Amino acid sequence: MSLSTANSLCLLHASDSRLDALDYVSEAFAEAVLDGVEVEAIAEAAIATALRELVAAHGEERVAAVVQTWPERLRGGEFSSRLRQ
């Protein structure tokens, strides 16, 4: 996968639509928790749904290349909700 392909998949990261999407997903999570659904179940369903949509739009190989960056990003705290010092 070329660098431009990875960048094009990550453009959403810097856009206003990403913030809107995060608001929608956060609201859905909150509603599901209020209905008694476990957070882990919601999270797993959200990841599976997101990957299915990305694969449909970009194909397995392009999405797999992006997903390969997740361990480093996770360890770097990109997805942590707590403040890092």
C-alpha positions in Angstrom: 0.0 0.0 0.0 1.4 3.4 -0.9 1.8 6.2 1.5 -0.9 8.2 -0.4 -3.4 5.4 0.0 -2.8 5.3 3.8 -3.1 9.0 3.9 -6.4 9.0 1.9 -7.9 6.5 4.4 -6.8 8.7 7.3 -8.1 12.0 5.8 -11.2 11.5 7.9 -9.0 11.8 11.0 -8.4 15.5 10.3 -11.9 16.5 9.1 -14.9 18.0 10.7 -17.0 15.0 9.7 -14.8 12.9 12.0 -15.9 15.0 14.9 -19.5 14.7 13.9 -19.1 10.9 13.5 -17.5 10.6 16.9 -20.5 12.5 18.4 -23.0 10.1 16.8 -21.1 7.0 17.9 -20.7 8.4 21.5 -24.4 9.1 21.6 -25.2 5.5 20.4 -22.8 4.1 23.0 -24.5 6.1 25.8 -28.0 5.0 24.7 -27.0 1.4 24.5 -25.4 1.5 28.0 -28.6 3.1 29.3 -30.4 0.1 27.8 -28.2 -2.3 29.6 -25.8 -3.4 26.8 -22.3 -4.0 28.0 -19.7 -1.5 26.8 -17.4 -4.2 25.5 -20.2 -5.7 23.3 -21.0 -2.3 21.9 -17.3 -1.6 21.2 -16.8 -5.0 19.4 -19.9 -4.5 17.3 -18.8 -1.0 16.4 -15.3 -2.1 15.3 -16.7 -5.0 13.3 -19.3 -2.8 11.6 -16.6 -0.1 10.9 -14.2 -2.7 9.4 -17.0 -4.2 7.2 -17.8 -0.7 5.9 -14.2 0.2 5.2 -13.5 -3.2 3.5 -16.6 -2.6 1.3 -15.3 0.9 0.3 -11.5 0.2 0.1 -10.9 -3.6 0.0 -9.3 -6.0 2.4 -5.6 -5.2 1.6 -6.0 -1.4 2.0 -7.8 -1.7 5.3 -5.4 -4.4 6.6 -2.5 -2.0 5.9 -4.2 0.7 8.0 -5.1 -1.8 10.8 -1.5 -2.8 11.0 -0.7 0.7 12.4 -3.1 0.3 15.3 -0.8 -1.4 17.8 1.7 1.5 17.6 -1.1 4.0 17.8 -2.7 2.2 20.8 0.6 2.1 22.6 1.1 5.7 21.8 -2.1 6.7 23.6 -4.0 7.9 20.6 -7.1 6.1 21.7 -6.8 6.7 25.4 -9.4 8.8 27.1 -7.3 9.5 30.1 -4.8 12.4 30.1 -1.2 11.3 29.4 1.7 13.0 31.2 
